[in-house]
Amino acid sequence: MLEELQKILADPFSASLAEKVVVGVCVIIITYVAQKLLGNFVHRVLRHDEVDIPANSVLVNIVRGVVIFLGIAFLLQMCFHLDVTAMVAGLGVVGIAVSLGMQDTLSDFISGVLISLNGVVVSGDYVRVNGVNGKVLDVNWRETKILDVDGHVHIIPNSTISNQEIIHLNEVEPVTVTLLLPFFDTPEEIEAHCAKLKEVATEAASALVELKRETVVAYTGSNYAGVEGVVKVYIEVGSIDPRKVTSAVMKAVAPYTSREAC
């Protein structure tokens, strides 16, 4: 059987009608199986690392269409002795025209595949990209969706992300409030004052959001008006607008700061 098939392929013009029918059926079956296998393979690649692309996406259909076209061309040449060189050349011309007309789309798609395969950005990451800070909601075949702290969803083309610096943020971020504290006569007074600052800052921030670490009060220097210091409370990135926490902490610690600088 294999030798007969090789003989037909070597000299298709001398094959009988029955042999041509057998070859035609084989070509149809092989084409069908090939387009299914390649389509499923491309679909699995596109879904790698949570890149959610539907099974009937543009690229999958293009791959299947090319396989079917080549199968038809081979069938016409083997069974009907038609010259398909012009058809194949025409496919190349059409491919060039389509690629020129879909430059941006193809650029976004290729960037999306590379971003996914390299694991640069995945759903759930906290990132800073293109001037946007937020949580990555989705990375699909054309764009990336990022949710910022104000609840706005930014849809950024993948080609833009691939050309921008991407900063992965820690899940816990500090909210820092700068203080000017009064001078004290003894270390005990300083310790008591810091403990009070820590207490009121923690209480004010906890009323808005769950804190992820212990509040820190530290000295950073001094000037003629008092002692410079900071209060840091730690929150989960994206859980709340940090400006709200900053405002609450500033109001809470205001009564315990120096009045000399006012």
VEXLUM-404091 format. One record per residue: residue number from 1; x, y, z of N, C-alpha, C in turn. Coordinates in nm, 2 decimals, m for minus. Layout:
BEGIN
NUM_X_Y_Z_X_Y_Z_X_Y_Z
...
This chain:
BEGIN
1_0.08_m0.12_0.00_0.00_0.00_0.00_0.09_0.13_0.00
2_0.19_0.12_0.08_0.28_0.24_0.09_0.35_0.26_m0.04
3_0.40_0.15_m0.10_0.47_0.16_m0.22_0.38_0.21_m0.33
4_0.26_0.17_m0.33_0.16_0.22_m0.44_0.14_0.37_m0.42
5_0.13_0.41_m0.29_0.11_0.56_m0.26_0.23_0.64_m0.31
6_0.35_0.58_m0.28_0.47_0.65_m0.32_0.47_0.66_m0.47
7_0.43_0.56_m0.54_0.43_0.56_m0.69_0.33_0.66_m0.74
8_0.22_0.67_m0.68_0.12_0.77_m0.72_0.17_0.92_m0.70
9_0.23_0.94_m0.58_0.29_1.07_m0.55_0.40_1.11_m0.65
10_0.48_1.01_m0.69_0.59_1.03_m0.78_0.54_1.06_m0.92
11_0.43_1.00_m0.96_0.38_1.03_m1.10_0.23_1.03_m1.09
12_0.17_1.14_m1.04_0.03_1.15_m1.02_m0.05_1.15_m1.16
13_0.02_1.19_m1.27_m0.05_1.20_m1.39_m0.09_1.06_m1.45
14_m0.01_0.96_m1.41_m0.04_0.83_m1.47_m0.13_0.74_m1.38
15_m0.18_0.80_m1.27_m0.26_0.73_m1.17_m0.40_0.71_m1.23
16_m0.47_0.60_m1.19_m0.60_0.58_m1.23_m0.70_0.66_m1.15
17_m0.83_0.66_m1.19_m0.93_0.73_m1.12_m0.95_0.68_m0.98
18_m0.95_0.55_m0.96_m0.96_0.49_m0.83_m0.85_0.54_m0.74
19_m0.72_0.53_m0.80_m0.61_0.57_m0.72_m0.62_0.72_m0.68
20_m0.67_0.80_m0.77_m0.68_0.94_m0.74_m0.78_0.97_m0.63
21_m0.89_0.89_m0.63_m0.99_0.90_m0.53_m0.93_0.86_m0.39
22_m0.85_0.76_m0.39_m0.79_0.72_m0.26_m0.70_0.83_m0.21
23_m0.62_0.88_m0.30_m0.53_0.99_m0.27_m0.61_1.11_m0.22
24_m0.72_1.14_m0.29_m0.80_1.26_m0.25_m0.86_1.24_m0.11
25_m0.91_1.12_m0.08_m0.96_1.09_0.06_m0.85_1.10_0.16
26_m0.73_1.05_0.13_m0.62_1.06_0.23_m0.58_1.20_0.26
27_m0.58_1.28_0.15_m0.54_1.42_0.16_m0.65_1.49_0.25
28_m0.78_1.47_0.23_m0.88_1.53_0.30_m0.87_1.49_0.45
29_m0.85_1.36_0.48_m0.84_1.32_0.62_m0.72_1.38_0.68
30_m0.60_1.38_0.62_m0.48_1.44_0.67_m0.50_1.59_0.70
31_m0.56_1.66_0.60_m0.58_1.80_0.62_m0.67_1.83_0.74
32_m0.78_1.75_0.75_m0.87_1.77_0.86_m0.80_1.75_1.00
33_m0.73_1.64_1.01_m0.66_1.61_1.13_m0.55_1.72_1.16
34_m0.48_1.76_1.06_m0.37_1.85_1.08_m0.42_1.99_1.12
35_m0.53_2.04_1.06_m0.59_2.17_1.11_m0.64_2.16_1.25
36_m0.70_2.05_1.29_m0.75_2.03_1.42_m0.63_2.03_1.52
37_m0.53_1.95_1.49_m0.42_1.94_1.59_m0.34_2.07_1.60
38_m0.32_2.14_1.49_m0.24_2.27_1.49_m0.33_2.37_1.56
39_m0.46_2.37_1.53_m0.55_2.47_1.59_m0.55_2.46_1.74
40_m0.56_2.33_1.79_m0.56_2.30_1.93_m0.43_2.34_2.00
41_m0.32_2.31_1.93_m0.19_2.34_1.98_m0.17_2.49_2.00
42_m0.21_2.57_1.89_m0.19_2.71_1.90_m0.28_2.77_2.02
43_m0.40_2.71_2.03_m0.50_2.75_2.13_m0.44_2.73_2.27
44_m0.37_2.61_2.29_m0.31_2.58_2.42_m0.19_2.68_2.45
45_m0.12_2.71_2.35_0.00_2.80_2.37_m0.06_2.94_2.41
46_m0.16_2.98_2.34_m0.22_3.11_2.37_m0.28_3.12_2.51
47_m0.32_3.01_2.57_m0.38_3.01_2.70_m0.27_2.98_2.81
48_m0.14_2.97_2.77_m0.04_2.95_2.87_m0.03_3.07_2.97
49_m0.01_3.04_3.10_0.00_3.14_3.20_m0.13_3.23_3.21
50_m0.25_3.17_3.19_m0.37_3.24_3.21_m0.40_3.34_3.10
51_m0.34_3.33_2.99_m0.37_3.42_2.88_m0.50_3.36_2.81
52_m0.61_3.42_2.84_m0.74_3.36_2.80_m0.78_3.41_2.66
53_m0.76_3.32_2.56_m0.80_3.35_2.43_m0.90_3.25_2.38
54_m1.01_3.29_2.33_m1.11_3.19_2.29_m1.07_3.10_2.18
55_m1.13_2.98_2.17_m1.09_2.88_2.07_m1.10_2.93_1.93
56_m1.19_3.02_1.90_m1.21_3.07_1.77_m1.14_3.20_1.75
57_m1.03_3.22_1.82_m0.96_3.35_1.80_m0.90_3.36_1.66
58_m0.86_3.49_1.63_m0.81_3.52_1.49_m0.70_3.43_1.45
59_m0.60_3.41_1.54_m0.48_3.34_1.50_m0.51_3.19_1.48
60_m0.59_3.13_1.56_m0.63_2.99_1.55_m0.70_2.97_1.42
61_m0.79_3.06_1.38_m0.86_3.05_1.25_m0.77_3.06_1.14
62_m0.67_3.16_1.15_m0.57_3.18_1.04_m0.49_3.05_1.02
63_m0.44_2.99_1.13_m0.36_2.87_1.12_m0.44_2.76_1.05
64_m0.57_2.74_1.10_m0.65_2.64_1.04_m0.68_2.66_0.89
65_m0.70_2.79_0.86_m0.73_2.83_0.72_m0.61_2.80_0.63
66_m0.49_2.83_0.68_m0.37_2.81_0.59_m0.36_2.66_0.57
67_m0.38_2.57_0.67_m0.36_2.43_0.65_m0.47_2.38_0.55
68_m0.59_2.42_0.57_m0.70_2.38_0.48_m0.67_2.43_0.33
69_m0.62_2.55_0.32_m0.58_2.60_0.19_m0.47_2.51_0.12
70_m0.37_2.48_0.20_m0.26_2.40_0.14_m0.31_2.26_0.11
71_m0.40_2.21_0.19_m0.46_2.07_0.16_m0.54_2.07_0.03
72_m0.62_2.18_0.01_m0.69_2.19_m0.11_m0.60_2.21_m0.23
73_m0.50_2.29_m0.22_m0.40_2.31_m0.33_m0.33_2.18_m0.36
74_m0.29_2.10_m0.26_m0.23_1.97_m0.29_m0.33_1.88_m0.36
75_m0.45_1.88_m0.31_m0.56_1.79_m0.37_m0.58_1.83_m0.52
76_m0.59_1.96_m0.55_m0.61_2.00_m0.69_m0.49_1.96_m0.78
77_m0.37_1.97_m0.72_m0.26_1.94_m0.81_m0.25_1.79_m0.83
78_m0.27_1.71_m0.72_m0.26_1.56_m0.73_m0.37_1.50_m0.81
79_m0.49_1.54_m0.79_m0.60_1.47_m0.85_m0.66_1.54_m0.98
80_m0.64_1.67_m0.99_m0.69_1.74_m1.11_m0.59_1.80_m1.20
81_m0.46_1.78_m1.16_m0.34_1.83_m1.24_m0.35_1.98_m1.27
82_m0.39_2.05_m1.17_m0.40_2.20_m1.18_m0.27_2.26_m1.12
83_m0.22_2.36_m1.18_m0.10_2.43_m1.14_m0.14_2.53_m1.03
84_m0.10_2.50_m0.90_m0.15_2.58_m0.79_m0.04_2.68_m0.75
85_0.06_2.70_m0.83_0.17_2.79_m0.80_0.12_2.93_m0.78
86_0.03_2.97_m0.87_m0.03_3.10_m0.87_m0.12_3.12_m0.74
87_m0.19_3.01_m0.70_m0.27_3.02_m0.58_m0.18_3.04_m0.46
88_m0.07_2.97_m0.45_0.02_2.98_m0.33_0.08_3.12_m0.33
89_0.12_3.17_m0.45_0.17_3.31_m0.46_0.07_3.41_m0.42
90_m0.05_3.39_m0.46_m0.16_3.48_m0.42_m0.18_3.48_m0.27
91_m0.17_3.36_m0.21_m0.18_3.35_m0.06_m0.08_3.44_0.01
92_0.05_3.43_m0.05_0.15_3.51_0.01_0.12_3.66_0.00
93_0.07_3.70_m0.12_0.04_3.85_m0.14_m0.07_3.89_m0.04
94_m0.18_3.80_m0.03_m0.28_3.83_0.07_m0.23_3.84_0.21
95_m0.14_3.75_0.24_m0.08_3.75_0.38_m0.01_3.88_0.40
96_0.07_3.93_0.31_0.14_4.06_0.32_0.04_4.17_0.34
97_m0.06_4.17_0.26_m0.16_4.28_0.27_m0.23_4.28_0.40
98_m0.27_4.16_0.45_m0.34_4.15_0.58_m0.24_4.19_0.69
99_m0.12_4.15_0.69_m0.02_4.19_0.79_0.00_4.34_0.79
100_0.00_4.41_0.68_0.02_4.55_0.67_m0.10_4.62_0.73
101_m0.22_4.57_0.70_m0.34_4.63_0.75_m0.37_4.61_0.90
102_m0.30_4.50_0.95_m0.32_4.47_1.09_m0.20_4.48_1.17
103_m0.11_4.58_1.14_0.01_4.60_1.20_0.00_4.61_1.35
104_m0.09_4.70_1.40_m0.11_4.73_1.54_m0.16_4.60_1.61
105_m0.26_4.54_1.55_m0.32_4.42_1.61_m0.21_4.31_1.62
106_m0.14_4.29_1.52_m0.03_4.18_1.52_0.07_4.22_1.62
107_0.11_4.35_1.63_0.21_4.39_1.73_0.16_4.36_1.87
108_0.03_4.39_1.90_m0.02_4.37_2.03_m0.03_4.22_2.06
109_m0.07_4.14_1.96_m0.08_4.00_1.97_0.06_3.93_2.01
110_0.16_3.97_1.92_0.29_3.91_1.95_0.34_3.95_2.08
111_0.32_4.08_2.12_0.37_4.12_2.25_0.30_4.05_2.36
112_0.17_4.03_2.34_0.09_3.95_2.44_0.14_3.81_2.46
113_0.17_3.74_2.35_0.22_3.61_2.36_0.36_3.61_2.44
114_0.44_3.70_2.40_0.58_3.71_2.47_0.56_3.74_2.61
115_0.47_3.83_2.65_0.45_3.87_2.79_0.40_3.75_2.87
116_0.31_3.67_2.80_0.26_3.55_2.87_0.36_3.44_2.89
117_0.43_3.41_2.78_0.52_3.30_2.78_0.64_3.33_2.87
118_0.68_3.45_2.88_0.79_3.49_2.97_0.75_3.52_3.12
119_0.61_3.52_3.14_0.56_3.54_3.27_0.59_3.68_3.32
120_0.60_3.78_3.23_0.63_3.91_3.27_0.52_3.97_3.36
121_0.40_3.96_3.31_0.29_4.01_3.39_0.18_3.90_3.39
122_0.12_3.87_3.50_0.01_3.77_3.51_m0.10_3.83_3.60
123_m0.21_3.77_3.59_m0.33_3.82_3.67_m0.30_3.81_3.82
124_m0.33_3.92_3.89_m0.31_3.92_4.03_m0.18_4.00_4.07
125_m0.09_4.02_3.97_0.03_4.10_4.00_0.00_4.25_4.03
126_0.07_4.31_4.12_0.07_4.45_4.14_0.18_4.52_4.07
127_0.15_4.60_3.98_0.26_4.66_3.89_0.24_4.81_3.87
128_0.35_4.87_3.83_0.35_5.01_3.78_0.40_5.01_3.64
129_0.31_5.05_3.55_0.35_5.05_3.41_0.27_5.16_3.34
130_0.34_5.23_3.25_0.29_5.34_3.17_0.22_5.45_3.26
131_0.28_5.47_3.38_0.23_5.57_3.48_0.11_5.52_3.56
132_0.08_5.39_3.55_m0.04_5.34_3.62_0.00_5.24_3.73
133_m0.04_5.26_3.85_m0.02_5.16_3.96_m0.15_5.09_3.98
134_m0.14_4.95_3.99_m0.26_4.88_4.02_m0.24_4.73_4.01
135_m0.35_4.66_4.02_m0.36_4.51_4.01_m0.39_4.47_3.87
136_m0.32_4.37_3.82_m0.35_4.32_3.69_m0.47_4.23_3.70
137_m0.57_4.27_3.62_m0.70_4.19_3.62_m0.69_4.08_3.51
138_m0.63_4.11_3.40_m0.64_4.02_3.29_m0.53_4.05_3.19
139_m0.47_3.95_3.13_m0.38_3.97_3.02_m0.43_3.88_2.90
140_m0.49_3.95_2.80_m0.54_3.87_2.69_m0.45_3.89_2.56
141_m0.50_3.85_2.45_m0.42_3.84_2.33_m0.39_3.98_2.27
142_m0.46_4.09_2.32_m0.44_4.22_2.26_m0.41_4.32_2.37
143_m0.47_4.32_2.49_m0.44_4.42_2.59_m0.43_4.36_2.73
144_m0.38_4.45_2.82_m0.37_4.41_2.96_m0.46_4.51_3.04
145_m0.54_4.45_3.13_m0.63_4.54_3.21_m0.58_4.55_3.35
146_m0.57_4.67_3.40_m0.51_4.70_3.53_m0.61_4.79_3.61
147_m0.64_4.74_3.73_m0.73_4.81_3.82_m0.65_4.90_3.92
148_m0.67_5.03_3.92_m0.60_5.12_4.01_m0.68_5.13_4.14
149_m0.62_5.21_4.24_m0.68_5.22_4.37_m0.81_5.30_4.37
150_m0.83_5.38_4.26_m0.95_5.46_4.25_m1.07_5.37_4.19
151_m1.04_5.25_4.16_m1.14_5.16_4.10_m1.15_5.18_3.95
152_m1.06_5.25_3.89_m1.06_5.26_3.74_m0.99_5.15_3.67
153_m1.04_5.10_3.57_m0.98_4.99_3.49_m0.90_5.05_3.37
154_m0.77_5.04_3.37_m0.69_5.09_3.26_m0.67_4.97_3.16
155_m0.70_5.00_3.03_m0.68_4.90_2.93_m0.56_4.94_2.84
156_m0.45_4.87_2.86_m0.33_4.91_2.80_m0.29_4.81_2.69
157_m0.26_4.86_2.57_m0.22_4.76_2.46_m0.09_4.69_2.50
158_m0.08_4.56_2.46_0.03_4.48_2.50_0.16_4.54_2.44
159_0.15_4.60_2.32_0.27_4.65_2.26_0.33_4.77_2.34
160_0.24_4.84_2.40_0.28_4.95_2.49_0.35_4.90_2.61
161_0.30_4.79_2.67_0.36_4.73_2.79_0.50_4.68_2.76
162_0.51_4.61_2.64_0.64_4.55_2.61_0.75_4.66_2.58
163_0.71_4.78_2.56_0.80_4.89_2.53_0.82_4.98_2.65
164_0.76_4.95_2.77_0.76_5.03_2.89_0.84_4.95_3.00
165_0.89_5.03_3.09_0.95_4.97_3.21_0.84_4.92_3.30
166_0.84_4.79_3.34_0.74_4.73_3.43_0.80_4.72_3.57
167_0.74_4.77_3.67_0.78_4.76_3.81_0.69_4.67_3.88
168_0.73_4.56_3.93_0.65_4.48_4.02_0.65_4.53_4.16
169_0.54_4.56_4.21_0.53_4.62_4.35_0.51_4.51_4.45
170_0.56_4.53_4.57_0.54_4.44_4.68_0.39_4.45_4.72
171_0.34_4.33_4.77_0.20_4.33_4.81_0.17_4.42_4.93
172_0.27_4.45_5.01_0.26_4.54_5.12_0.34_4.67_5.09
173_0.27_4.78_5.11_0.34_4.91_5.08_0.32_5.00_5.21
174_0.43_5.08_5.23_0.42_5.17_5.35_0.35_5.30_5.31
175_0.27_5.35_5.40_0.22_5.48_5.39_0.29_5.57_5.50
176_0.37_5.67_5.45_0.46_5.74_5.54_0.40_5.88_5.56
177_0.40_5.92_5.69_0.37_6.06_5.73_0.48_6.12_5.80
178_0.53_6.24_5.75_0.64_6.31_5.81_0.59_6.40_5.92
179_0.67_6.40_6.03_0.63_6.47_6.15_0.74_6.57_6.20
180_0.69_6.67_6.27_0.79_6.75_6.34_0.75_6.75_6.49
181_0.83_6.68_6.57_0.79_6.65_6.71_0.86_6.76_6.80
182_0.79_6.78_6.92_0.86_6.88_7.01_0.98_6.82_7.08
183_1.06_6.90_7.14_1.18_6.86_7.21_1.13_6.80_7.35
184_1.20_6.70_7.40_1.17_6.65_7.53_1.30_6.65_7.62
185_1.28_6.65_7.75_1.39_6.66_7.84_1.45_6.53_7.87
186_1.38_6.42_7.87_1.43_6.29_7.91_1.39_6.18_7.81
187_1.47_6.07_7.80_1.44_5.96_7.71_1.31_5.90_7.74
188_1.27_5.90_7.87_1.14_5.84_7.90_1.02_5.92_7.84
189_1.03_6.05_7.84_0.93_6.13_7.77_0.92_6.10_7.62
190_1.04_6.09_7.56_1.04_6.06_7.42_0.98_5.92_7.39
191_1.01_5.82_7.47_0.95_5.69_7.45_0.80_5.69_7.47
192_0.75_5.76_7.57_0.61_5.77_7.59_0.54_5.84_7.48
193_0.60_5.95_7.43_0.54_6.02_7.31_0.54_5.94_7.19
194_0.64_5.86_7.16_0.64_5.77_7.04_0.54_5.66_7.05
195_0.52_5.61_7.17_0.42_5.51_7.20_0.28_5.56_7.17
196_0.26_5.69_7.21_0.13_5.75_7.19_0.10_5.77_7.04
197_0.21_5.82_6.97_0.20_5.84_6.82_0.17_5.71_6.75
198_0.23_5.60_6.79_0.21_5.47_6.73_0.07_5.42_6.76
199_0.02_5.45_6.88_m0.11_5.40_6.91_m0.22_5.47_6.83
200_m0.21_5.61_6.82_m0.32_5.68_6.75_m0.31_5.66_6.60
201_m0.19_5.65_6.55_m0.17_5.62_6.41_m0.23_5.49_6.37
202_m0.20_5.39_6.45_m0.25_5.25_6.42_m0.40_5.25_6.43
203_m0.45_5.32_6.53_m0.60_5.32_6.54_m0.67_5.39_6.43
204_m0.61_5.50_6.38_m0.67_5.58_6.27_m0.67_5.50_6.14
205_m0.55_5.43_6.11_m0.54_5.36_5.99_m0.62_5.23_5.99
206_m0.63_5.16_6.11_m0.70_5.04_6.12_m0.85_5.06_6.10
207_m0.90_5.18_6.12_m1.04_5.21_6.10_m1.08_5.21_5.95
208_m0.97_5.22_5.87_m1.00_5.23_5.72_m0.96_5.10_5.65
209_m0.86_5.03_5.70_m0.81_4.92_5.63_m0.73_4.83_5.72
210_m0.72_4.70_5.69_m0.64_4.61_5.77_m0.49_4.63_5.75
211_m0.42_4.65_5.86_m0.28_4.67_5.85_m0.20_4.54_5.84
212_m0.10_4.54_5.76_m0.02_4.41_5.73_0.10_4.40_5.82
213_0.15_4.51_5.88_0.27_4.51_5.96_0.25_4.60_6.08
214_0.34_4.59_6.17_0.33_4.68_6.29_0.37_4.82_6.25
215_0.30_4.92_6.31_0.33_5.06_6.28_0.47_5.10_6.33
216_0.54_5.18_6.26_0.67_5.22_6.29_0.68_5.37_6.31
217_0.74_5.42_6.43_0.76_5.56_6.45_0.91_5.57_6.47
218_0.97_5.66_6.39_1.12_5.67_6.39_1.16_5.82_6.38
219_1.28_5.85_6.44_1.33_5.99_6.42_1.43_5.99_6.30
220_1.43_6.10_6.23_1.51_6.12_6.12_1.61_6.23_6.12
221_1.59_6.32_6.22_1.68_6.44_6.24_1.62_6.54_6.33
222_1.67_6.66_6.32_1.62_6.77_6.41_1.65_6.90_6.34
223_1.58_7.01_6.38_1.61_7.14_6.34_1.57_7.24_6.46
224_1.57_7.37_6.43_1.55_7.46_6.54_1.41_7.45_6.60
225_1.31_7.39_6.52_1.17_7.39_6.56_1.13_7.26_6.64
226_1.21_7.16_6.62_1.18_7.03_6.69_1.25_6.91_6.63
227_1.20_6.80_6.66_1.26_6.67_6.62_1.19_6.62_6.49
228_1.26_6.59_6.39_1.20_6.54_6.27_1.18_6.39_6.28
229_1.06_6.34_6.24_1.04_6.20_6.24_0.93_6.15_6.14
230_0.91_6.02_6.14_0.81_5.97_6.04_0.73_5.86_6.11
231_0.61_5.85_6.07_0.52_5.74_6.11_0.49_5.66_5.98
232_0.51_5.53_5.99_0.48_5.44_5.88_0.37_5.33_5.92
233_0.27_5.33_5.84_0.17_5.22_5.85_0.17_5.14_5.72
234_0.15_5.01_5.73_0.17_4.92_5.62_0.04_4.86_5.58
235_0.00_4.88_5.45_m0.13_4.83_5.40_m0.10_4.74_5.28
236_m0.20_4.67_5.24_m0.19_4.58_5.12_m0.21_4.67_5.00
237_m0.12_4.65_4.90_m0.12_4.73_4.78_m0.26_4.71_4.71
238_m0.32_4.82_4.67_m0.45_4.82_4.60_m0.57_4.80_4.69
239_m0.55_4.79_4.82_m0.67_4.77_4.91_m0.74_4.89_4.93
240_m0.67_5.01_4.92_m0.74_5.14_4.95_m0.65_5.25_4.89
241_m0.70_5.36_4.87_m0.62_5.47_4.82_m0.53_5.52_4.93
242_m0.40_5.51_4.92_m0.31_5.55_5.02_m0.33_5.69_5.07
243_m0.38_5.78_4.99_m0.40_5.92_5.03_m0.51_5.93_5.14
244_m0.60_5.84_5.14_m0.70_5.84_5.25_m0.64_5.80_5.38
245_m0.55_5.70_5.38_m0.48_5.66_5.50_m0.39_5.77_5.55
246_m0.32_5.83_5.46_m0.23_5.94_5.49_m0.30_6.05_5.56
247_m0.42_6.09_5.51_m0.50_6.19_5.57_m0.55_6.16_5.71
248_m0.59_6.03_5.73_m0.64_5.99_5.86_m0.53_5.99_5.96
249_m0.41_5.94_5.92_m0.30_5.93_6.02_m0.25_6.08_6.05
250_m0.25_6.17_5.95_m0.21_6.30_5.98_m0.30_6.37_6.08
251_m0.43_6.35_6.06_m0.53_6.41_6.16_m0.51_6.35_6.30
252_m0.48_6.22_6.30_m0.47_6.16_6.43_m0.34_6.20_6.51
253_m0.23_6.22_6.44_m0.11_6.26_6.51_m0.09_6.41_6.52
254_m0.17_6.49_6.46_m0.15_6.63_6.46_m0.14_6.69_6.60
255_m0.23_6.65_6.70_m0.22_6.71_6.83_m0.09_6.68_6.90
256_m0.01_6.58_6.85_0.11_6.54_6.92_0.24_6.60_6.85
257_0.22_6.68_6.75_0.34_6.74_6.68_0.37_6.88_6.73
258_0.49_6.93_6.69_0.54_7.06_6.74_0.46_7.17_6.68
259_0.43_7.27_6.75_0.36_7.39_6.70_0.46_7.50_6.66
260_0.59_7.48_6.69_0.69_7.59_6.67_0.70_7.62_6.52
261_0.68_7.52_6.43_0.70_7.54_6.29_0.58_7.61_6.22
262_0.47_7.63_6.30_0.35_7.69_6.24_0.36_7.84_6.23
